[in-house]
Amino acid sequence: MTAHDAMPLPEDAHPEHRLKLESIRRAMEVIDPVFLHSPQYDCEALSQALGCPLTIKLETANPIRSFKGRGATFLIRERLARGEIDGRRLVGASAGNWGQALAYACRSHGLPLILYAATSANPLKVERMRGFGAEVRLAGDDFDAAKQEAEAYAMESGGMMLADGLDPEASEGAGTIALELMAGPTPPDCIVVPLGNGAMLTGIARWAKAVHPAIEIIGVQAAGADAMEKSWRSGKLVFPETVSTIADGIGVRVPIAEAVEDMNGLVDDVHLVEEAALVEAMKLFHAKAGLVAEPSGAAGLAAILSRPEHFRGRRVATILCGGNLTGEQMRTWLG
C-alpha cells in the first residue's frame, strides 16, 4: 500500500463543487498506471537560482509527454462504465497534448476517434496524435477555431464531443497530480500551475485546498492569451479576437464557462507571463535540471522567474506538464 492509497478523503469545504473529491480519489484506481506516480523532487539547482525551495512534478515521463493522460483515461473509462459511449462516434479538438491523450486512451479500448487541430498546430503533436490511432483533421487558424469545427461535426453526426476543461472527469483526473504532490510530509506553501482550458489548475486546486486550505494556488497564462485570466478576474466571459503566444498548449481564445466557475473559491491568483520569460524558463529547466519543457510546460517556472519577490523563501511546487518540442523548436529555444 502506498501513501496515496492510505490517504483518507479530506474534509470537503466545498461539497457542492462540480469537481468531486471522491472522484479524484477514485481516479487513482482507474487511470492508466503509466500516467500515475510521476517523479516529483526538490530541485536544488533551480531552488538556488530562484531563491525559493522548488519542487518539480515531472508530468512528461510517459508515452505522451504530458499530464493529459490522467484526465483522458479517466474520462474514457468513466463514460464506458456508465454506458454512455455505446457505439457513438468520439470527437475531440486539441492543440496536441489532449489529442494525444484521448487517442492513447481510445486506442486502449479499441475506440475510433476523430480529432480536429488548427492548420498551424505543432507538427510533432499532429504526427503523434495520428501515431496513436486518431484520424486528425486540420481546420481553422487556431485551437478554438478547430474546436468549433469539431463541435459542429459532433452535432451534425450525432457524435460525442470530448472537451478538455468542460468534462469534469478531465479535471478530476488531473486532480490526482495534487493527490500525489500533497502526500509528502511537508506540503508546499504555493503551487504554480499553467492555465489553458483549466482542467489541470482546477483539479489540482480542488484537492490541494481540501488537504491544506492555507495553500496558495496560482494559475499562469501567457500575456498574449489571457482569456481565462480576464474572465476569472472580471466575473464574466471575455473573448479576445486573437491570441498570440508560443505556448500553444495554453493558447486559449474562447474560455470555458464551467472551468472559470470551477476556479472560484479555489484559485488565489492568475499571473501573466511574457514570451521572453517562457523561453528563459525553458532554458533554465534544460540547463539546471536537464529537462525538456515546451512553452506551456514551462509557464509555472516562468511565473516564478517573473515575480521572484512573491515566491522568495517560500516552499513552491510547479508542474512541468508538457515536453513536446520539434527538433527545430529545440534548436531555436534550447540551443
Secondary structure, DSSP 8 states (H G I E B T S, - for coil): --HHHH------S-TT-SS-HHHHHHHHHHS-GGGSS--EEE-HHHHHHHTS-EEEEE--SSTTSBTHHHHHHHHHHHHHHTT--TT--EEEE-SSHHHHHHHHHHHHTT--EEEEE-TTS-HHHHHHHHHTT-EEEE-SSSHHHHHHHHHHHHHHHT-EEE-TTTSHHHHHHHTHHHHHHTTSSS--SEEEEE-SSSHHHHHHHHHHHHH-TT-EEEEEEETT--HHHHHHHHTS----S----S-GGG--SS--HHHHHHHTTT--EEEEE-HHHHHHHHHHHHHHH-----TTTTHHHHHHHH-HHHHTTS-EEEEE-B----HHHHHHHH-
